[in-house]
Amino acid sequence: MGGNVGQLGTHTCKSLAEDDPSDPVEPPRRPTGNLIMHSMAMLGREFCYAVEAAYVTPVLLSVGLPRSLYSTVWLLSPILGFLLQPVVGLASDHCRARWGRRRPYILTLGILMLSGMALYLNGDAVVSALIADPRRKRIWAITITMIGVVTFDFAADFIDGPIKAYLFDVCSHEDKERGLHYHALFTGLGGALGYLLGAIDWAHLEIGRVLGTEFQVMFFFSALVLTLCFSIHLCSIPEAPLRDVTKDISPQQAPQDFPLSSDKMYQYGSIEKAKNGSVNPELALQGEKNKNPAEQTRKAMTVKSLLRALVNMPPHYRCLCISHLIGWTAFLSNMLFFTDFMGQIVYHGDPYGAHNSTEFLIYERGVEIGCWGLCINSVFSSLYSYLQKPLVTYIGLKGLYFMGYLLFGLGTGFIGLFPNVYSTLALCTLFGVMSSTLYTVPFNLIAKYHREEQEEKRHQAPGGGRDGGGRGQGLDCAVLTCMVQLAQILVGGGLGFLVNKAGSVIVVITASAVALVGCCFVALFVRYVD
């Protein structure tokens, strides 16, 4: 985010799906049905996430994964996501596919999600059918399962950025806000459905006997929901591809100068620096003859240009990223260890006891109740995302952001200090407040920042001395989303050590403290646009 993507270039592109910021016309208003169809991708994604949360640990245990490899499984995907997600965001900003800029990436990542689920839910069964030797069978089962988990997490984490950028590209400002609320609504609904599906005892039902094991049942429903939801999403709102602006310049217009592009224009290559905010189309047309589009696009997406964009991001974008990192660190600190906290601290069970012991059975009961708590979180996240629309008119985005962090911090603090089954389940509703806040408010602010920049450029006279190095919305959404991966790295690398030293209660206390620090940060450092 931020900075110039490169020097002034020979090849200028513009998306037909977006309006130039100097043009006062916004994209048309989208019907509610289109926005709901667009949000179905979030339902499918979160449904599969919930299935993974419920089943990935039993799957890893069933294939005999050594404890030494657990950290590798959980940390490899967020590390890859943190390093590569801005690259994917920048690449989608420059994508010239005929189907649009974002949808090719969404389709590819959706296929990777489906492939990852197929590997980690069915890999053991396939290996058992093909390999007889127990040692080789165990090695191959562990390998395929690990590849499946990492592939699924990688794709599911990446896909959020292109989905948000797709929404921003094709919607007016009002529709962006509505669309984000629908995204949060269907995210909570998908999580709730996924957790409820995992709570059903499929082994005693006819479909369980037909498909074989519980893992195959979950794959069948996950693949069905994911395919259906993403098909609806990809057909929701049409995208137009980037077009070549230089082809629209007639020979009579060539000697004249035209103003540099704004954040919706992208330059490739370099022939000379602009003077007074304009460039000569004759040179642009001459350079066009020597460079093909694919070669130009590769030049635009160099590591150097990406690092320049990240380093030069405006301070308010940087502060928003930091606040998003704080929020997700607090949220994940609680969510990743919540069922273990319920089993050990609330129910006083022992996960290391013999599997037929009372202590272990009590622990399993606590884990089961913890899953219901996560379901409560998902349901209330959907409800709260609907309540955000009237609330924002009274307290604004700053009030919503602050309240989400504050309620989560207080709720987790009470859970850690007074662990009780009923109060803990009741306070799980506050997890939903935080979840909905993280899925909507930061992206709403990104949309407002972009709109503010467009308004400034719209009122600026041509040749005003400002360069054309605006950031693409795909890169902005990707950098904001990769804060989730950085939070996963921090939580996975640090909290495991604390849990081993102080027990699961340290998890909710840490989550509470981080969230309360986040309250101060979002109140003092994040910039809000009216």
ZIBELMO-V306451 format. One line per field, one symbol per residue. burial: I if it has 9 or more other C-alpha atoms within 8 Angstrom, else O. Layout:
burial=???
This chain:
burial=IIIIIIIIIIIIIIIIIIIOIOOOOOIOOOOOOIIIIIIIIIIIIIIIIIIOOIIIOOIIOOIOIOOOOIIOIIIIIIIIIIOOIIIIIIIIIIIIIOIIIIIIIIIOIIOIIIIIIIIIIIIIOOIIOOIOOOOIIIOIIIOIIIIIIIIIIIIIIIIIIIIIIIIIIIIIIOIIIIIIIIIIIIIIIIIIIIIIIIOOOIIOOOOIIOOOIIIIIIIOOIIOIIIOIIOIIIOIOOIIIIIIIIOOIOOOOIOOIOIIIIIIIIIIIIIOOOOOIIIIIOIIIOIIOOOOOOOIIOIIIOOOIIOIIIIIIOOOIIIIIIIIIIIIIIIIIIOOIIIIIIIIIIIIIIIOOOOOOOIIIIIIIIIIIIIIIIIIIIIIIIIIIIOIIOIIOOIIIIIIIIIIIIIIIIIIIIIIOOIOOOIIIOIIIIIIIIIIIIIIIIIIIIIIIIIIOIIOIIOOOOIOOOOIIIIIIIIIIIIIIIIIIIIIIIIIIOIIOIIOOOIIIIIIIIIIIIIIOIIOIIIOOIOOOO
